[in-house]
């Protein structure tokens, strides 16, 4: 690895702008945004996918205990409780505010506006938004047209 994670490294295909893939990238960026080893974040991401937790609704439906269990299975133990809290809060507010990553992107005037909107969510800071936008910028205008 180069020290940077990209969507294709996680078998996420953003090219067609499918909501499921967009949310998977959003989730991955939240996990990779913490100061944690890349291998741990990667493994934890795949634990979420294996458990079928790849939408805000599914994460909310899983609840805190299951999220902590999945985070622990990925060895994300240093931040398991706080990340479970953060994921539940982000998904709840994300769903209420935008409903989908597609809507979040369509609501944004440009990439800087998207960055600001992301960082309004408690728990999403500059590192997470930078990772997210780095891959989204290639398809931003395509999604805005749909």
C-alpha positions in Angstrom: 0.0 0.0 0.0 1.1 3.6 -0.6 -0.3 4.9 2.7 -3.4 6.2 1.0 -6.5 4.1 0.6 -8.6 4.4 -2.5 -12.1 3.1 -3.2 -10.8 0.5 -5.7 -8.5 -0.9 -3.0 -11.7 -2.0 -1.2 -13.4 -3.3 -4.4 -15.8 -0.3 -4.3 -16.8 0.8 -7.8 -17.8 4.4 -7.7 -17.8 4.8 -11.5 -21.5 4.2 -12.0 -22.5 6.3 -9.1 -24.6 3.6 -7.4 -25.9 4.5 -4.0 -24.7 1.3 -2.4 -21.1 1.8 -3.6 -21.2 5.5 -2.6 -22.3 4.7 0.9 -19.7 1.9 1.2 -17.1 4.5 0.4 -18.6 6.9 2.9 -18.4 4.2 5.6 -14.8 3.3 4.7 -13.8 6.9 4.9 -15.2 7.2 8.4 -13.2 4.1 9.4 -10.0 5.2 7.7 -10.4 8.7 9.1 -9.4 7.6 12.6 -5.7 7.5 13.6 -5.6 3.7 13.3 -3.5 1.3 11.3 -4.6 1.0 7.7 -4.8 -2.8 7.9 -7.1 -2.6 10.9 -9.4 -0.1 9.2 -9.4 -2.3 6.0 -10.3 -5.5 7.9 -13.0 -3.7 9.9 -14.5 -2.3 6.7 -14.7 -5.8 5.3 -16.3 -7.1 8.5 -19.1 -4.5 8.0 -19.6 -5.7 4.4 -19.6 -9.3 5.5 -22.3 -8.5 8.0 -24.3 -6.7 5.4 -24.0 -3.4 7.1 -23.7 -1.2 4.0 -26.4 1.4 4.4 -27.5 3.9 7.1 -30.6 1.9 7.7 -28.7 -1.4 8.2 -26.2 0.3 10.5 -29.0 1.9 12.6 -30.9 -1.4 12.6 -27.8 -3.3 13.9 -27.6 -1.2 17.0 -24.7 -0.3 19.3 -23.9 -3.8 20.6 -23.6 -5.4 17.1 -21.5 -2.5 15.8 -19.1 -2.9 18.7 -18.9 -6.6 18.0 -18.1 -6.0 14.3 -15.5 -3.3 15.2 -13.9 -5.8 17.6 -13.8 -8.5 15.0 -11.9 -6.1 12.7 -9.5 -5.4 15.7 -10.7 -1.8 15.8 -10.8 -2.2 19.6 -9.1 1.1 20.5 -12.0 3.1 19.1 -14.8 0.5 19.2 -17.2 2.2 21.6 -16.7 5.7 20.3 -16.9 4.6 16.7 -20.1 2.7 17.3 -21.5 5.9 18.9 -20.2 8.0 16.0 -21.6 5.7 13.3 -25.1 5.6 14.9 -25.2 9.4 15.2 -23.8 10.0 11.7 -26.2 7.6 10.1 -29.2 8.9 12.0 -28.4 12.6 11.1 -27.3 11.7 7.6 -30.5 9.8 6.9 -32.6 12.7 8.3 -30.7 15.4 6.5 -30.0 13.8 3.1 -31.3 10.3 2.9 -28.5 9.2 0.6 -25.0 10.0 -0.5 -26.4 10.8 -3.9 -28.6 13.5 -2.3 -25.7 14.8 -0.3 -23.7 15.2 -3.5 -26.6 16.7 -5.5 -27.2 19.2 -2.6 -23.6 20.4 -2.8 -22.8 23.3 -5.1 -19.2 22.1 -5.5 -16.5 20.0 -3.9 -15.8 22.6 -1.3 -19.5 22.8 -0.4 -19.5 19.0 -0.1 -16.5 19.1 2.2 -18.4 21.6 4.5 -21.5 19.6 4.5 -19.6 16.4 5.5 -17.8 18.2 8.3 -21.1 19.4 9.8 -21.6 15.8 10.9 -20.2 15.4 14.4 -17.3 13.0 14.1 -16.4 13.8 10.5 -13.4 16.1 10.2 -10.9 17.2 7.6 -9.2 13.8 7.2 -12.4 11.9 6.6 -13.8 14.5 4.2 -10.5 14.7 2.3 -10.4 10.9 1.9 -14.0 10.8 0.7 -13.7 13.7 -1.7 -10.4 12.5 -3.2 -12.3 9.6 -5.0 -15.7 11.3 -5.3 -14.3 14.2 -7.3 -14.0 12.0 -10.4 -17.7 11.4 -10.5 -19.1 14.5 -8.7 -20.4 16.2 -11.9 -21.8 12.9 -13.2 -23.9 12.4 -10.1 -25.1 16.0 -10.1 -26.5 15.5 -13.6 -28.7 12.5 -12.7 
